[in-house]
Amino acid sequence: MFMNKYSSEHSVGKMCRVIKASRSGYYKWKLGIVSERTHRREYIKEEIKQVFIKSKNTYGSPRITKELKQQGIKVSRKMVAKLMQEMGLKSKVKKKYKVTTNSSHRYVVAENLLNRNFTVSRKNEVWVSDISYIDTKEGWLYITTVLDLFDRTIVGWAFSNTMYTTETSLAAFKMARMHQPIDVNKPLLFHSDRGIQYACDEFKKLLSQHNNVTQSMSRKGNCWDNAVAESFFKTLKTEHVYHHKYITRKEAAASIFGYIETWYNKHRRHKHLNNLTIFEYEQLIKINNLKNAA
């Protein structure tokens, strides 16, 4: 330190005036007394580290800030970002992904009724679905998901070795209605791409069991019409799948099941929900509904 080096040549008071430091600060440093500010800084860094690890190294400064405030720790996003940079903590790098859809079939496709309206007012108002694939040493593992647009919950999913309708769209829809029963008195829009798994007679027959369910499909070659469903797979792969090497399909399925059930649906903070978890968002909606009803 500058002052310690030249203490034999200049008085402490003079050096403090030159470098605009306090005498008490100098003596505390010399005695090894850490300031309250330094204590707080180290405490916050440790809390940031714990949240970052809990998020599986996926959270950036906005979500970490939200998590810390939820724990009662007052800190700005700017400070969190600065401390993360000091500690070398960086959210996992996102990788590119591709989506394949077999829309070359003879079946009639539904009109695009969703029309990119991705914000809805209640549960079971709109479900969106998509199919993607995971690479393993055994070959592809296909995953089909059904997502509720209201709070971004994955309400149904299916793992399969093939792209057959019975193992993909049918299985995922059946799980969705089991996990989140469909209210027969309220309309539900089911939106997907134009893939054969959604356009075939078998899947349409399943939807027709519910008089209040209407089918919607993306326009040809327009991935943005089903952006939220596809975005989930991007999140899944960049936050989880790309950081594992799966030997078997069973191993991959168990790993992804864990991500969905123990992280994504329960603890992950979602940007669309103002960085709240799905549970926190649902509680907030309930409180607001009670206030409006009063």
Buried (B, 14 or more C-beta within 10 A) or exposed (E): EEBEEEBEEEEBEEBBEEEEBEEEEBEBBEEEEEEEEEEEBEEBBEBBBBBBEBBBEBBBBBBBBBBBBBEEBEBEBEBBBEBBEEEEBEBBEEEEBEBEBEBEEEBEBBEBBBEEEBEBEEBBBBBBBBBBBBBBEBEBBBBBBBBBBBBBBBBBBBBBEEBBBEBBBBBBBBBBBEBBEBBEEEEBBBBBBBBBBBBBEEBBEBBEEBEEBBBBBBBEEEBEBBBBBBBBBBBBBBBBBBEEEBEEBEBBBEBBEEBBEEBBBEEBBBEBBEBBBBEBBBEEBEEEEEEEEE
